[in-house]
């Protein structure tokens, strides 16, 4: 599944109008376990990035995911999103 994540993330960083939507879909993939194991940290990370890029739906979904996470998971997800945004 890492290839899927990297491929989509790399494609989305190239620009285009759909980048926030791609990140939102990646967040949903991890939140629901669609094609991978459920990973709330990864889900929150990608939904957070999508929300930062202007996807309102991702902001709502991010709040739903955060409600199911403990504080340490949330800290980890926020750190991962911040690191990703710094690099890309």
Secondary structure as GFF3:
##gff-version 3
##sequence-region A 1 88
A	DSSP	alpha_helix	2	13	.	.	.	ID=ss1
A	DSSP	alpha_helix	19	32	.	.	.	ID=ss2
A	DSSP	alpha_helix	40	52	.	.	.	ID=ss3
A	DSSP	alpha_helix	56	66	.	.	.	ID=ss4
A	DSSP	alpha_helix	71	87	.	.	.	ID=ss5
###
